[in-house]
């Protein structure tokens, strides 16, 4: 994921948009097409967004339990896909085995923020260089074409 855009509308929803590669039906990575995904988080008034300088940062990784994430890990158990294994699982299932969007269980932020009393849940959207966390009632997503990268070029 790349090219994050986050918008929060007072008393409404948070919207997170980002570009993704379309790997469906592809054996290699040549000529990948960017597609724009827009996620809407109703009641998403709590948003944290921060750059990720180092994907292997133990402080950042240690904030979350990665045990339920599919087993596409490198030797250090950090959440990096292992190339062909990941693509093979995607082709076999027909859907991305790890879309980098998660619901955080047992979230301390829900209690600290008070959002839990409104029925909010904690979501994490992982990008290559940015991560976004949202406390919201749920989420929906849609394709938006063209991707930002295509619009610029």
C-alpha positions, 0 to 999 in steps of 0.5 A, a space after each residue: 500500500 502507498 499514497 495514503 490519504 486520510 480524511 475525518 469528517 466531524 461527527 461522521 466518518 473517517 476515510 482512508 484511501 491508498 493505492 494497491 498493486 493488482 496481483 490477481 491473475 499474475 505470475 510475476 510483478 512486471 507491469 503491475 497496475 495500481 488500484 485505489 482503495 477507499 475505506 470508510 470507517 463510520 464513527 471514526 473520530 479517533 485516528 492515529 497516523 504515523 510514518 514507519 521508518 523501520 518495518 522491523 522496529 521492535 517497539 512498533 511491532 511489539 504494540 500488536 499481537 501478530 499471532 492471528 496474521 497468516 504465516 507469511 513471515 521472514 525468519 525474524 517473525 516480522 510481518 513481511 511476505 515471503 514473495 512466491 509463497 504469498 503469491 501462491 496462496 493468493 492465486 490458490 484462494 483467489 483473495 489476498 491472504 494478508 491485505 494489511 488491514 487488521 482488527 486489533 483485539 484487546 485494544 488498550 486504546 479503546 479503553 484509554 480513548 473512551 471510544 469503546 463505550 460507543 461500540 467502536 472497534 480498533 482497526 490498523 491499516 498498514 502501508 509501506 511507509 505509513 500506518 493508520 489506526 482508526 477507532 470506529 463502528 466498523 468499515 466498508 471499502 470500495 474500488 476507486 479508479 484511477 489510482 492516485 499514481 495514474 492520476 498524477 502521471 
